[in-house]
Amino acid sequence: MFKRYIGDKSFYKAVLALAIPLVIQQAITSFVNLLDNVMVGGLGTESISAVAVVNQIFMVFNLSLFGGLSGASIFGAQFFGKGDMKGMRDTFRFKMIFGVVLTVVGTLLLVVCGETFIGLFLQGEADGGSTELALSEGLKYLHIMLWGFFPFMVVQGYVSSLRETGETYAPMKASVLAILVNLVLNYVLIFGHFGFPRMGVSGAALATVISRYVEMVYILLHAHRHPEKYCFLHGAYHSLHIDGGLLKKIAITGTPLMLNEVLWSLGMTFINQSYSTRGLSAVAAINITGTAWNLFCVVMFAMGSAVAIMVGQRLGAGDKEGARDVDRKLVFLTVVMHIIMGALLILCSGLIPLMYNIEDNVRELTRQLLIVAGASLPIHAYVHVVYFTIRSGGKTVITFLFDCVYTWVVPVALAFALCHFTQLPVLWVYFAIQFIDVIKVVIGALMLKSDFWANNVVNEVSGV
């Protein structure tokens, strides 16, 4: 019975070939984000709180883009498994058109309402800091970061399509290049080294924007210099036409997925806004914990992508039994790895806060939050790969219920109630929110057992 969860040598080779570049990319990104956080943290609690708030707002845009692209990616992975390059070309066109529209709308919304959004997170106790200064710093950061929306969108559209073909090394190289540029420019611009002016949070934002343009240029050059490898790009910009049957299917399948990402990210934003009622210290500690959490979740993010690609390609090729077998082994592998990753995060919980120039009370709170985060990591890893399993078969309405609806009905409501109607410290509120997903684990296990998700969506598209 246990052997059903263990793959052979070729299985693990395939997983490693796909996942290692993703892990390296995510690990470097998260590690540099940690260093960025440390640099910004050197400016004080107000600065790190301001950057945390703005990045929380940007997460809504980023995940909205991810949701829209993911709907098309379900078809892209299956089209590649089927060998249908015309179908892949149409999904790529959809991604780029959607991305441009979302970028324009998101930019206009934040230009008009950015100050109001930031202010929503600065309503708690100042804890010796200045909420006015935090708001001012946040607006500086926001207005520069808006220039990075466009290159971020282009990179995500291309990279998602490249990954559907199994190409993960080029996106990794582009990401590493951008990260190195970002790291160097952060050091130079935040603190004013080598004759540059000391720009503070504005320097952090400018470094990020420049690095995004560098990444975009690398990806565009790589993709269009290898037309034989990425056949779907041939003629991709000759027109805006997308097969009507496919467009309808992407809309039907992708809309719940996009709404899921938008509403889920809004749910996470609402939870963090609830935490912020406990003061600037809570905002800073939650931000540091979240940055460290992302570093220790790099394997989880990579395994989610591995599930989407490996399972999706088998479903597209009509191998439903093979898809089920691969998924079962990937889920088991993910949970085992994150028991280890969670333990490592707990071991590092006392060291990470020492990297920041923060008050002692913020440092101790961060240490405690990191212990809770590490203990709950296997739970969230399991839920993550279950989500990608269901999504790979196009069951996006179910993913909407599993992810977004659950988030708003359970953790969002719980965070609001605990933060507004009790005097519980933020540590215990965070503990409750992290472990309430045990409910989601049970629901996910039942859905995987039913096998309803193993669905071929590309053969259902008329005319494709």
C-alpha positions in Angstrom: 0.0 0.0 0.0 2.8 2.4 0.9 4.5 1.8 -2.4 1.7 3.7 -4.2 3.1 6.9 -2.8 6.8 6.2 -3.8 7.9 6.8 -7.3 10.7 5.1 -9.2 14.0 6.6 -10.3 12.7 8.1 -13.5 9.8 9.8 -11.6 12.2 11.6 -9.2 14.5 12.5 -12.1 11.5 14.2 -13.9 10.4 16.0 -10.7 14.0 17.2 -10.0 14.5 18.4 -13.6 11.3 20.4 -13.4 11.4 21.5 -9.8 15.1 22.4 -9.2 15.1 25.5 -11.4 11.9 26.6 -9.8 13.3 26.1 -6.3 16.5 27.9 -7.2 14.5 30.8 -8.7 12.1 31.0 -5.8 14.9 30.5 -3.2 17.0 33.3 -4.6 14.0 35.6 -4.9 12.8 35.0 -1.4 16.3 35.2 0.1 16.9 38.6 -1.7 13.5 39.7 -0.5 14.6 38.9 3.0 17.8 40.9 2.5 15.7 43.8 1.0 13.5 43.6 4.1 16.6 43.8 6.3 17.9 46.9 4.4 14.5 48.6 4.6 14.2 47.5 8.2 17.4 49.5 8.8 15.4 52.6 8.1 13.1 52.0 11.0 9.8 50.4 12.0 7.8 53.0 10.0 9.6 52.3 6.8 9.3 48.5 7.0 5.6 48.8 7.9 5.0 51.1 5.0 6.7 48.8 2.5 4.8 45.8 4.0 1.4 47.6 3.5 2.1 48.6 -0.1 3.4 45.1 -1.0 0.2 43.7 0.6 -1.8 45.9 -1.8 0.3 44.9 -4.8 -0.3 41.2 -3.9 -3.9 41.8 -5.0 -2.7 42.9 -8.4 -0.1 40.1 -8.7 -2.5 37.4 -7.8 -5.3 38.8 -10.0 -2.8 38.6 -12.9 -1.8 35.1 -11.8 -5.4 34.0 -11.7 -6.2 35.3 -15.2 -3.1 33.6 -16.7 -3.7 30.4 -14.8 -7.1 29.8 -16.5 -5.3 29.9 -19.9 -2.4 27.9 -18.5 -4.6 24.9 -17.8 -5.3 24.7 -21.5 -1.7 25.6 -22.5 -0.2 22.7 -20.5 -2.8 20.3 -22.0 -2.4 21.6 -25.5 1.4 21.0 -25.2 0.8 17.5 -24.0 -1.5 17.0 -27.0 1.1 18.6 -29.4 -1.4 21.4 -30.5 0.7 24.6 -31.1 -2.2 26.6 -32.5 -4.1 26.1 -29.3 -1.0 27.2 -27.3 -0.7 30.3 -29.5 -4.2 31.3 -28.8 -3.8 30.8 -25.0 -0.7 32.9 -25.2 -2.5 35.7 -27.0 -5.3 35.6 -24.4 -2.7 36.0 -21.6 -1.1 39.1 -23.2 -4.4 40.8 -23.9 -5.7 40.1 -20.4 -2.4 41.3 -18.9 -2.5 44.6 -20.7 -6.1 45.3 -19.7 -5.5 44.4 -16.0 -2.3 46.5 -15.9 -4.1 49.6 -17.1 -7.0 49.1 -14.7 -4.8 48.3 -11.7 -2.5 51.3 -12.3 -5.5 53.8 -12.6 -7.1 52.4 -9.5 -3.9 52.8 -7.3 -3.2 56.2 -8.7 -6.6 57.4 -7.6 -7.1 55.4 -4.4 -3.6 54.5 -3.2 -3.5 56.8 -0.2 -6.9 55.5 1.0 -5.8 51.9 0.7 -2.6 52.4 2.6 -4.5 54.3 5.4 -6.7 51.3 6.0 -3.6 49.4 7.4 -2.4 52.2 9.7 -5.3 52.5 12.1 -3.9 50.7 15.0 -1.7 52.0 17.9 1.5 53.7 16.8 3.6 51.8 19.4 6.1 54.7 19.6 6.2 55.1 15.9 4.5 57.6 13.6 1.6 56.5 11.4 1.9 59.8 9.5 5.5 59.0 8.6 4.5 55.4 7.6 1.8 56.8 5.3 4.2 59.2 3.7 6.8 56.5 3.1 4.2 54.2 1.7 3.0 56.7 -0.9 6.6 57.3 -2.0 7.1 53.6 -2.4 3.8 53.1 -4.2 4.2 55.8 -6.8 7.5 54.4 -8.0 6.5 50.7 -7.9 3.6 51.4 -10.3 6.1 51.7 -13.1 7.0 48.1 -12.6 3.5 46.8 -13.4 4.0 46.5 -17.2 7.3 44.5 -17.2 6.0 42.3 -14.4 2.9 41.5 -16.6 5.0 40.7 -19.7 7.3 38.4 -17.8 4.5 36.5 -16.2 2.7 36.0 -19.5 5.9 34.6 -21.2 7.2 32.6 -18.3 3.9 30.8 -17.7 3.8 29.7 -21.4 7.5 28.6 -21.4 6.9 26.5 -18.3 4.0 24.8 -20.0 6.5 23.4 -22.5 8.6 22.2 -19.6 11.2 25.1 -19.9 12.1 26.2 -16.4 15.8 27.1 -16.8 15.5 30.3 -18.9 13.0 31.8 -16.4 15.3 30.9 -13.6 18.3 32.6 -15.3 16.2 35.7 -16.0 15.0 35.8 -12.4 18.5 35.4 -11.0 19.8 38.2 -13.2 17.0 40.5 -12.1 17.5 39.6 -8.4 21.2 40.4 -8.6 20.4 43.7 -10.2 17.8 44.4 -7.5 20.1 43.5 -4.7 23.0 45.7 -5.9 20.7 48.7 -6.6 19.0 48.3 -3.2 22.4 48.6 -1.5 23.3 51.6 -3.6 20.0 53.5 -3.7 18.5 52.8 -0.2 21.6 54.0 1.7 23.3 56.2 -0.9 26.5 54.3 -1.5 29.1 55.1 -4.2 28.1 58.7 -4.6 24.4 58.0 -5.1 21.8 59.9 -3.1 20.3 58.2 0.0 16.7 57.5 -1.3 15.3 55.2 1.5 12.1 53.4 0.5 12.1 55.3 -2.8 15.5 53.6 -3.6 14.1 50.2 -2.8 11.2 50.8 -5.2 13.4 52.1 -8.0 15.7 49.1 -7.7 12.8 46.7 -8.0 11.4 48.5 -11.1 14.7 48.6 -12.9 15.3 44.9 -12.1 11.8 44.0 -13.6 12.7 45.7 -16.9 16.0 43.8 -17.0 14.1 40.5 -16.4 11.6 41.4 -19.2 14.3 42.1 -21.7 16.1 38.8 -21.0 12.9 36.8 -21.3 11.9 38.5 -24.6 15.3 38.0 -26.2 15.4 34.3 -25.1 11.9 33.4 -26.3 12.1 35.1 -29.7 15.7 33.9 -30.4 14.5 30.3 -30.2 11.4 30.1 -32.6 12.1 26.4 -33.3 11.8 25.7 -29.6 8.7 27.8 -28.9 6.7 27.3 -32.0 3.6 28.8 -30.4 5.2 32.2 -30.6 5.3 32.1 -34.4 2.7 34.6 -35.6 1.5 35.2 -32.1 1.4 39.0 -32.7 0.1 38.9 -36.3 -3.4 39.4 -35.0 -5.5 39.5 -31.9 -7.7 36.6 -33.0 -8.4 33.8 -30.6 -10.5 30.7 -31.5 -14.0 31.4 -30.4 -14.5 27.9 -28.9 -11.3 28.2 -26.9 -12.1 31.7 -25.8 -15.4 30.6 -24.4 -13.8 27.7 -22.6 -11.1 29.8 -21.1 -13.7 32.3 -20.0 -15.9 29.6 -18.4 -12.9 27.8 -16.9 -10.7 30.7 -16.1 -13.2 33.2 -14.6 -13.7 31.3 -11.4 -10.0 30.9 -11.1 -9.3 34.6 -11.6 -12.1 35.6 -9.2 -10.6 33.1 -6.8 -7.2 34.7 -6.9 -8.6 38.2 -6.6 -10.9 37.4 -3.7 -8.3 35.2 -2.0 -5.7 37.9 -2.2 -8.3 40.4 -0.9 -9.0 37.9 1.9 -5.4 37.8 2.9 -5.2 41.6 2.7 -8.2 41.7 5.0 -6.6 39.3 7.5 -3.5 41.5 7.5 -5.6 44.6 8.0 -7.1 42.8 11.0 -3.6 42.1 12.4 -2.8 45.8 11.9 -5.3 46.8 14.5 -2.8 45.5 17.1 -0.4 48.3 16.1 2.7 49.1 14.1 4.7 46.4 16.0 2.3 43.8 14.8 2.5 45.1 11.2 6.3 44.9 11.3 6.4 41.5 12.9 3.9 40.0 10.5 5.8 41.4 7.6 9.1 39.9 8.7 7.4 36.6 9.4 5.8 36.6 6.0 9.1 37.3 4.2 10.8 34.4 6.1 7.8 32.2 5.4 8.2 32.8 1.7 11.8 31.7 1.9 10.9 28.4 3.5 8.0 27.9 1.1 10.1 27.8 -2.0 9.8 24.1 -2.4 6.0 24.3 -1.8 5.6 26.8 -4.7 7.8 24.7 -7.0 5.8 21.5 -6.2 2.6 23.4 -7.0 4.0 24.2 -10.4 5.2 20.7 -10.9 1.7 19.3 -10.2 0.2 21.8 -12.6 2.6 20.9 -15.4 3.2 17.1 -14.9 -0.4 16.3 -14.1 -1.8 18.7 -16.8 0.3 17.2 -19.5 -0.8 13.7 -18.7 -4.4 14.7 -18.7 -4.0 16.5 -22.0 -2.5 13.3 -23.5 -5.5 11.3 -22.2 -3.6 9.4 -19.6 -5.9 9.8 -16.6 -4.6 6.9 -14.6 -1.0 8.2 -15.1 -2.1 11.7 -13.9 -3.7 10.2 -10.8 -0.5 8.2 -10.0 1.8 11.1 -10.5 -0.3 13.4 -8.4 -0.5 11.0 -5.5 3.3 10.7 -5.4 3.8 14.4 -5.8 1.4 15.2 -2.9 3.1 12.7 -0.6 6.6 14.0 -1.5 5.5 17.6 -0.8 4.2 16.8 2.7 7.3 14.9 3.7 9.6 17.7 2.5 7.6 20.3 4.4 7.7 18.5 7.7 11.5 19.0 7.3 11.2 22.6 6.1 8.8 23.5 9.0 11.3 22.1 11.5 14.1 24.2 9.9 12.0 27.4 10.2 11.4 26.7 13.9 15.2 26.2 14.4 15.9 29.5 12.7 13.1 31.4 14.5 15.6 33.0 17.0 18.1 34.0 14.4 16.0 35.7 11.7 14.7 38.6 13.9 18.3 39.5 14.9 18.9 40.5 11.3 16.6 43.5 11.7 17.0 46.9 13.3 13.8 46.7 15.3 12.7 47.1 18.9 13.1 44.2 21.3 9.3 43.7 21.6 9.0 43.4 17.8 11.9 41.0 17.7 10.4 38.7 20.3 7.0 38.8 18.7 8.6 37.8 15.4 10.4 34.9 16.9 7.1 33.5 18.3 5.2 34.0 15.1 8.0 32.1 13.2 7.6 29.1 15.5 3.9 29.0 14.8 4.5 29.4 11.0 7.0 26.5 11.0 4.7 24.2 12.9 1.8 24.9 10.4 3.9 24.7 7.2 3.1 21.0 6.4 -0.7 21.8 6.6 -0.4 24.6 4.1 1.9 22.6 1.8 -0.7 19.9 1.5 -3.5 22.3 0.8 -1.3 24.1 -1.8 -0.7 21.0 -3.9 -4.4 19.8 -3.6 -5.4 23.2 -5.0 -3.1 22.7 -8.1 -4.3 19.2 -8.5 -7.9 20.2 -8.8 -7.0 23.1 -11.0 -5.0 21.0 -13.5 -8.2 19.2 -14.5 -10.1 22.4 -15.1 -12.3 22.1 -12.1 -12.0 25.8 -11.4 -15.5 26.3 -9.8 -14.4 23.7 -7.2 -11.1 25.5 -6.7 -13.0 28.7 -6.2 -15.1 27.1 -3.4 -12.1 25.3 -1.9 -9.8 28.3 -1.8 -11.6 31.6 -2.0 -15.0 30.8 -0.4 -13.3 28.9 2.4 -10.9 31.8 3.0 -13.7 34.3 3.5 -16.0 32.1 5.4 -13.4 30.7 7.9 -10.0 32.5 8.4 -11.1 36.0 7.3 -14.2 35.9 9.5 -12.2 34.4 12.4 -9.5 37.1 12.1 -12.1 39.8 12.1 -13.9 38.4 15.1 -10.7 37.8 17.1 -9.2 41.2 16.3 -12.3 43.3 16.8 -14.2 41.5 19.5 -11.5 40.1 21.8 -8.3 41.4 23.4 -6.3 38.3 22.3 -2.6 39.2 21.5 -1.7 39.1 17.8 0.4 35.9 18.4 -2.7 33.9 19.4 -4.8 35.3 16.6 -2.0 34.3 14.1 -1.9 30.8 15.7 -5.7 30.4 15.2 -5.6 31.5 11.6 -2.6 29.3 10.6 -4.1 26.1 12.1 -7.7 26.6 11.1 -6.7 25.2 7.7 -6.8 21.7 9.3 -10.4 21.9 8.2 -9.2 22.5 4.6 -6.9 19.5 4.8 -9.8 17.2 5.5 -11.9 18.6 2.6 -8.9 18.4 0.3 -8.2 14.7 1.2 -11.8 13.8 0.4 -11.7 15.5 -3.0 -8.4 13.8 -4.0 -9.9 10.5 -3.0 -12.9 11.0 -5.3 -10.7 11.4 -8.5 -13.4 13.7 -10.0 -10.7 16.3 -10.9 -8.9 14.1 -13.5 -10.5 15.8 -16.5 -9.2 16.5 -20.1 -10.3 20.0 -21.0 -8.7 20.5 -24.4 -10.7 17.7 -26.1 -13.9 19.5 -25.1 -13.0 22.6 -27.0 -14.9 22.6 -30.3 -13.0 23.5 -33.4 -9.6 23.1 -31.7 
